[in-house]
Amino acid sequence: MSEQTPYEILQVAEDASFEEIQVSRDRLLEGHNGDEKQRQRIEAAYDAILMDRLRRRQEGKIKVPERIRYAERLSEEPPPSANPPRLSQSPLWLRDWLDTPTGKELAIATAVYAGLAGFSFVWHSNDSLAFLLSLGFGFNLCWMARKEQKLGRAFLFTLAGLVLGGLLGTVLVQVAPQLLATLSAEDLVTLVILFLLWLSSNFLR
Protein backbone atom coordinates (compact mmCIF):
# COMPACT_ATOMS: atom_id res chain seq x y z
CA MET A 1 0.00 0.00 0.00
CA SER A 2 1.56 3.28 -1.12
CA GLU A 3 1.91 6.17 1.30
CA GLN A 4 -0.77 8.84 0.99
CA THR A 5 0.16 12.20 -0.47
CA PRO A 6 -0.59 15.40 1.49
CA TYR A 7 -3.48 16.07 -0.91
CA GLU A 8 -4.93 12.64 -0.25
CA ILE A 9 -4.58 13.10 3.50
CA LEU A 10 -6.57 16.34 3.31
CA GLN A 11 -8.94 14.73 0.77
CA VAL A 12 -8.57 17.49 -1.82
CA ALA A 13 -7.51 17.57 -5.45
CA GLU A 14 -4.13 18.95 -6.44
CA ASP A 15 -5.82 21.85 -8.23
CA ALA A 16 -8.05 22.68 -5.25
CA SER A 17 -8.26 26.31 -4.22
CA PHE A 18 -6.62 27.57 -1.07
CA GLU A 19 -10.04 28.11 0.51
CA GLU A 20 -11.02 24.50 -0.23
CA ILE A 21 -7.80 23.24 1.35
CA GLN A 22 -8.41 25.30 4.47
CA VAL A 23 -12.01 24.11 4.79
CA SER A 24 -10.95 20.48 4.41
CA ARG A 25 -8.18 20.84 6.99
CA ASP A 26 -10.52 22.44 9.52
CA ARG A 27 -13.15 19.77 8.92
CA LEU A 28 -10.66 16.93 9.38
CA LEU A 29 -9.17 18.49 12.51
CA GLU A 30 -12.62 18.80 14.01
CA GLY A 31 -13.39 15.21 13.10
CA HIS A 32 -10.24 13.94 14.82
CA ASN A 33 -10.59 16.00 17.96
CA GLY A 34 -8.76 14.10 20.68
CA ASP A 35 -6.55 12.11 18.28
CA GLU A 36 -3.36 14.15 18.58
CA LYS A 37 -1.34 11.90 16.28
CA GLN A 38 -3.86 12.19 13.45
CA ARG A 39 -4.21 15.93 13.98
CA GLN A 40 -0.43 16.34 13.67
CA ARG A 41 -0.56 14.30 10.45
CA ILE A 42 -3.24 16.61 9.06
CA GLU A 43 -1.27 19.74 10.02
CA ALA A 44 1.90 18.30 8.45
CA ALA A 45 0.00 17.58 5.24
CA TYR A 46 -1.39 21.11 5.23
CA ASP A 47 2.10 22.59 5.67
CA ALA A 48 3.46 20.36 2.92
CA ILE A 49 0.75 21.54 0.53
CA LEU A 50 1.52 25.18 1.32
CA MET A 51 5.22 24.62 0.62
CA ASP A 52 4.37 22.79 -2.60
CA ARG A 53 2.08 25.61 -3.70
CA LEU A 54 4.78 28.18 -2.94
CA ARG A 55 7.39 26.26 -4.93
CA ARG A 56 5.07 25.79 -7.90
CA ARG A 57 4.11 29.41 -7.80
CA GLN A 58 7.75 30.50 -7.88
CA GLU A 59 8.32 28.19 -10.84
CA GLY A 60 5.38 29.76 -12.64
CA LYS A 61 3.31 26.59 -12.61
CA ILE A 62 0.48 28.24 -10.69
CA LYS A 63 -1.23 31.36 -11.96
CA VAL A 64 -1.69 33.86 -9.16
CA PRO A 65 -5.07 35.65 -9.21
CA GLU A 66 -4.86 39.35 -9.92
CA ARG A 67 -6.53 40.24 -6.61
CA ILE A 68 -3.74 38.43 -4.73
CA ARG A 69 -1.01 40.14 -6.74
CA TYR A 70 -2.66 43.49 -6.09
CA ALA A 71 -2.83 42.78 -2.36
CA GLU A 72 0.87 41.90 -2.35
CA ARG A 73 1.73 45.15 -4.08
CA LEU A 74 -0.20 47.04 -1.45
CA SER A 75 1.59 45.20 1.34
CA GLU A 76 4.96 46.11 -0.15
CA GLU A 77 4.17 49.82 -0.08
CA PRO A 78 5.71 51.55 2.94
CA PRO A 79 3.22 52.59 5.62
CA PRO A 80 2.39 56.29 5.80
CA SER A 81 4.64 58.27 8.04
CA ALA A 82 3.41 58.74 11.58
CA ASN A 83 5.35 61.96 12.03
CA PRO A 84 3.34 65.02 12.96
CA PRO A 85 2.65 67.51 10.14
CA ARG A 86 5.52 69.85 9.54
CA LEU A 87 5.32 73.51 8.69
CA SER A 88 5.92 72.68 5.01
CA GLN A 89 2.71 70.61 5.06
CA SER A 90 0.60 73.45 6.48
CA PRO A 91 -1.79 75.49 4.31
CA LEU A 92 -0.09 77.94 1.99
CA TRP A 93 -1.55 81.01 3.69
CA LEU A 94 -0.35 79.78 7.08
CA ARG A 95 3.16 79.06 5.79
CA ASP A 96 3.19 82.57 4.37
CA TRP A 97 2.49 84.04 7.81
CA LEU A 98 4.48 81.83 10.16
CA ASP A 99 8.19 82.16 10.77
CA THR A 100 10.84 80.11 12.55
CA PRO A 101 13.39 82.45 14.12
CA THR A 102 17.07 81.65 14.34
CA GLY A 103 18.69 81.45 17.74
CA LYS A 104 20.25 84.87 17.24
CA GLU A 105 16.96 86.49 16.21
CA LEU A 106 15.15 84.94 19.15
CA ALA A 107 17.82 86.13 21.57
CA ILE A 108 17.74 89.71 20.25
CA ALA A 109 13.94 90.01 20.37
CA THR A 110 13.81 88.41 23.81
CA ALA A 111 16.45 90.77 25.15
CA VAL A 112 14.61 93.83 23.80
CA TYR A 113 11.21 92.89 25.21
CA ALA A 114 12.66 91.64 28.48
CA GLY A 115 14.36 95.01 28.86
CA LEU A 116 11.14 96.87 28.13
CA ALA A 117 9.27 94.66 30.60
CA GLY A 118 11.93 95.31 33.22
CA PHE A 119 11.66 99.07 32.79
CA SER A 120 7.88 98.80 33.24
CA PHE A 121 8.52 97.74 36.85
CA VAL A 122 10.68 100.81 37.40
CA TRP A 123 8.62 103.43 35.59
CA HIS A 124 5.04 103.27 36.83
CA SER A 125 3.63 106.46 35.35
CA ASN A 126 1.19 106.18 32.49
CA ASP A 127 3.43 108.34 30.31
CA SER A 128 6.39 106.02 30.93
CA LEU A 129 4.38 102.90 30.14
CA ALA A 130 3.04 104.51 26.97
CA PHE A 131 6.62 105.34 25.97
CA LEU A 132 7.71 101.72 26.56
CA LEU A 133 4.82 100.46 24.46
CA SER A 134 5.69 102.86 21.67
CA LEU A 135 9.26 101.52 21.73
CA GLY A 136 7.94 97.95 21.58
CA PHE A 137 5.59 98.87 18.77
CA GLY A 138 8.39 100.49 16.77
CA PHE A 139 10.81 97.62 17.32
CA ASN A 140 8.20 95.04 16.32
CA LEU A 141 7.30 97.00 13.20
CA CYS A 142 10.91 97.26 12.05
CA TRP A 143 11.78 93.70 13.07
CA MET A 144 8.90 92.20 11.10
CA ALA A 145 9.22 94.49 8.09
CA ARG A 146 12.83 93.42 7.50
CA LYS A 147 11.78 89.77 7.06
CA GLU A 148 9.55 90.07 3.99
CA GLN A 149 9.94 93.77 3.15
CA LYS A 150 6.16 94.11 3.61
CA LEU A 151 5.61 97.16 5.77
CA GLY A 152 1.81 97.02 5.50
CA ARG A 153 1.60 93.48 6.80
CA ALA A 154 4.12 94.22 9.55
CA PHE A 155 2.05 97.22 10.64
CA LEU A 156 -1.17 95.19 10.74
CA PHE A 157 0.40 92.37 12.76
CA THR A 158 1.97 94.85 15.17
CA LEU A 159 -1.27 96.76 15.56
CA ALA A 160 -3.14 93.49 16.11
CA GLY A 161 -0.68 92.52 18.84
CA LEU A 162 -1.14 95.88 20.52
CA VAL A 163 -4.95 95.75 20.40
CA LEU A 164 -5.27 92.09 21.36
CA GLY A 165 -2.75 92.52 24.14
CA GLY A 166 -4.71 95.45 25.52
CA LEU A 167 -7.97 93.51 25.40
CA LEU A 168 -6.45 90.39 26.94
CA GLY A 169 -4.75 92.39 29.66
CA THR A 170 -8.01 94.16 30.51
CA VAL A 171 -9.82 90.82 30.72
CA LEU A 172 -7.13 89.45 33.04
CA VAL A 173 -7.53 92.45 35.31
CA GLN A 174 -11.24 91.66 35.59
CA VAL A 175 -11.11 87.87 35.96
CA ALA A 176 -7.88 87.51 37.94
CA PRO A 177 -7.74 90.42 40.39
CA GLN A 178 -5.28 88.48 42.55
CA LEU A 179 -2.62 89.35 39.98
CA LEU A 180 -2.97 92.97 41.06
CA ALA A 181 -1.48 92.12 44.45
CA THR A 182 1.98 92.69 42.99
CA LEU A 183 1.16 94.56 39.77
CA SER A 184 -0.93 97.55 38.92
CA ALA A 185 -3.59 97.18 36.25
CA GLU A 186 -1.50 99.30 33.88
CA ASP A 187 1.60 97.17 34.49
CA LEU A 188 -0.31 93.96 33.79
CA VAL A 189 -1.78 95.26 30.55
CA THR A 190 1.64 96.50 29.46
CA LEU A 191 3.26 93.11 30.12
CA VAL A 192 0.57 91.26 28.17
CA ILE A 193 0.98 93.60 25.20
CA LEU A 194 4.77 93.20 25.25
CA PHE A 195 4.39 89.43 25.38
CA LEU A 196 2.13 89.38 22.31
CA LEU A 197 4.50 91.70 20.48
CA TRP A 198 7.34 89.33 21.36
CA LEU A 199 5.36 86.42 19.91
CA SER A 200 4.55 88.24 16.70
CA SER A 201 8.10 89.52 16.21
CA ASN A 202 9.51 85.99 16.46
CA PHE A 203 6.90 83.72 14.94
CA LEU A 204 5.12 85.87 12.34
CA ARG A 205 6.43 87.54 9.24
C-alpha positions as CSV (number, residue, x, y, z in Angstrom):
1,M,0.0,0.0,0.0
2,S,1.6,3.3,-1.1
3,E,1.9,6.2,1.3
4,Q,-0.8,8.8,1.0
5,T,0.2,12.2,-0.5
6,P,-0.6,15.4,1.5
7,Y,-3.5,16.1,-0.9
8,E,-4.9,12.6,-0.3
9,I,-4.6,13.1,3.5
10,L,-6.6,16.3,3.3
11,Q,-8.9,14.7,0.8
12,V,-8.6,17.5,-1.8
13,A,-7.5,17.6,-5.5
14,E,-4.1,19.0,-6.4
15,D,-5.8,21.8,-8.2
16,A,-8.1,22.7,-5.2
17,S,-8.3,26.3,-4.2
18,F,-6.6,27.6,-1.1
19,E,-10.0,28.1,0.5
20,E,-11.0,24.5,-0.2
21,I,-7.8,23.2,1.4
22,Q,-8.4,25.3,4.5
23,V,-12.0,24.1,4.8
24,S,-10.9,20.5,4.4
25,R,-8.2,20.8,7.0
26,D,-10.5,22.4,9.5
27,R,-13.1,19.8,8.9
28,L,-10.7,16.9,9.4
29,L,-9.2,18.5,12.5
30,E,-12.6,18.8,14.0
31,G,-13.4,15.2,13.1
32,H,-10.2,13.9,14.8
33,N,-10.6,16.0,18.0
34,G,-8.8,14.1,20.7
35,D,-6.5,12.1,18.3
36,E,-3.4,14.1,18.6
37,K,-1.3,11.9,16.3
38,Q,-3.9,12.2,13.4
39,R,-4.2,15.9,14.0
40,Q,-0.4,16.3,13.7
41,R,-0.6,14.3,10.5
42,I,-3.2,16.6,9.1
43,E,-1.3,19.7,10.0
44,A,1.9,18.3,8.5
45,A,0.0,17.6,5.2
46,Y,-1.4,21.1,5.2
47,D,2.1,22.6,5.7
48,A,3.5,20.4,2.9
49,I,0.7,21.5,0.5
50,L,1.5,25.2,1.3
51,M,5.2,24.6,0.6
52,D,4.4,22.8,-2.6
53,R,2.1,25.6,-3.7
54,L,4.8,28.2,-2.9
55,R,7.4,26.3,-4.9
56,R,5.1,25.8,-7.9
57,R,4.1,29.4,-7.8
58,Q,7.7,30.5,-7.9
59,E,8.3,28.2,-10.8
60,G,5.4,29.8,-12.6
61,K,3.3,26.6,-12.6
62,I,0.5,28.2,-10.7
63,K,-1.2,31.4,-12.0
64,V,-1.7,33.9,-9.2
65,P,-5.1,35.6,-9.2
66,E,-4.9,39.3,-9.9
67,R,-6.5,40.2,-6.6
68,I,-3.7,38.4,-4.7
69,R,-1.0,40.1,-6.7
70,Y,-2.7,43.5,-6.1
71,A,-2.8,42.8,-2.4
72,E,0.9,41.9,-2.4
73,R,1.7,45.1,-4.1
74,L,-0.2,47.0,-1.4
75,S,1.6,45.2,1.3
76,E,5.0,46.1,-0.1
77,E,4.2,49.8,-0.1
78,P,5.7,51.5,2.9
79,P,3.2,52.6,5.6
80,P,2.4,56.3,5.8
81,S,4.6,58.3,8.0
82,A,3.4,58.7,11.6
83,N,5.4,62.0,12.0
84,P,3.3,65.0,13.0
85,P,2.6,67.5,10.1
86,R,5.5,69.8,9.5
87,L,5.3,73.5,8.7
88,S,5.9,72.7,5.0
89,Q,2.7,70.6,5.1
90,S,0.6,73.5,6.5
91,P,-1.8,75.5,4.3
92,L,-0.1,77.9,2.0
93,W,-1.6,81.0,3.7
94,L,-0.4,79.8,7.1
95,R,3.2,79.1,5.8
96,D,3.2,82.6,4.4
97,W,2.5,84.0,7.8
98,L,4.5,81.8,10.2
99,D,8.2,82.2,10.8
100,T,10.8,80.1,12.6
101,P,13.4,82.4,14.1
102,T,17.1,81.7,14.3
103,G,18.7,81.5,17.7
104,K,20.3,84.9,17.2
105,E,17.0,86.5,16.2
106,L,15.2,84.9,19.2
107,A,17.8,86.1,21.6
108,I,17.7,89.7,20.3
109,A,13.9,90.0,20.4
110,T,13.8,88.4,23.8
111,A,16.4,90.8,25.2
112,V,14.6,93.8,23.8
113,Y,11.2,92.9,25.2
114,A,12.7,91.6,28.5
115,G,14.4,95.0,28.9
116,L,11.1,96.9,28.1
117,A,9.3,94.7,30.6
118,G,11.9,95.3,33.2
119,F,11.7,99.1,32.8
120,S,7.9,98.8,33.2
121,F,8.5,97.7,36.8
122,V,10.7,100.8,37.4
123,W,8.6,103.4,35.6
124,H,5.0,103.3,36.8
125,S,3.6,106.5,35.4
126,N,1.2,106.2,32.5
127,D,3.4,108.3,30.3
128,S,6.4,106.0,30.9
129,L,4.4,102.9,30.1
130,A,3.0,104.5,27.0
131,F,6.6,105.3,26.0
132,L,7.7,101.7,26.6
133,L,4.8,100.5,24.5
134,S,5.7,102.9,21.7
135,L,9.3,101.5,21.7
136,G,7.9,98.0,21.6
137,F,5.6,98.9,18.8
138,G,8.4,100.5,16.8
139,F,10.8,97.6,17.3
140,N,8.2,95.0,16.3
141,L,7.3,97.0,13.2
142,C,10.9,97.3,12.0
143,W,11.8,93.7,13.1
144,M,8.9,92.2,11.1
145,A,9.2,94.5,8.1
146,R,12.8,93.4,7.5
147,K,11.8,89.8,7.1
148,E,9.6,90.1,4.0
149,Q,9.9,93.8,3.2
150,K,6.2,94.1,3.6
151,L,5.6,97.2,5.8
152,G,1.8,97.0,5.5
153,R,1.6,93.5,6.8
154,A,4.1,94.2,9.5
155,F,2.1,97.2,10.6
156,L,-1.2,95.2,10.7
157,F,0.4,92.4,12.8
158,T,2.0,94.8,15.2
159,L,-1.3,96.8,15.6
160,A,-3.1,93.5,16.1
161,G,-0.7,92.5,18.8
162,L,-1.1,95.9,20.5
163,V,-5.0,95.8,20.4
164,L,-5.3,92.1,21.4
165,G,-2.7,92.5,24.1
166,G,-4.7,95.5,25.5
167,L,-8.0,93.5,25.4
168,L,-6.5,90.4,26.9
169,G,-4.8,92.4,29.7
170,T,-8.0,94.2,30.5
171,V,-9.8,90.8,30.7
172,L,-7.1,89.4,33.0
173,V,-7.5,92.5,35.3
174,Q,-11.2,91.7,35.6
175,V,-11.1,87.9,36.0
176,A,-7.9,87.5,37.9
177,P,-7.7,90.4,40.4
178,Q,-5.3,88.5,42.6
179,L,-2.6,89.4,40.0
180,L,-3.0,93.0,41.1
181,A,-1.5,92.1,44.4
182,T,2.0,92.7,43.0
183,L,1.2,94.6,39.8
184,S,-0.9,97.6,38.9
185,A,-3.6,97.2,36.2
186,E,-1.5,99.3,33.9
187,D,1.6,97.2,34.5
188,L,-0.3,94.0,33.8
189,V,-1.8,95.3,30.5
190,T,1.6,96.5,29.5
191,L,3.3,93.1,30.1
192,V,0.6,91.3,28.2
193,I,1.0,93.6,25.2
194,L,4.8,93.2,25.2
195,F,4.4,89.4,25.4
196,L,2.1,89.4,22.3
197,L,4.5,91.7,20.5
198,W,7.3,89.3,21.4
199,L,5.4,86.4,19.9
200,S,4.6,88.2,16.7
201,S,8.1,89.5,16.2
202,N,9.5,86.0,16.5
203,F,6.9,83.7,14.9
204,L,5.1,85.9,12.3
205,R,6.4,87.5,9.2
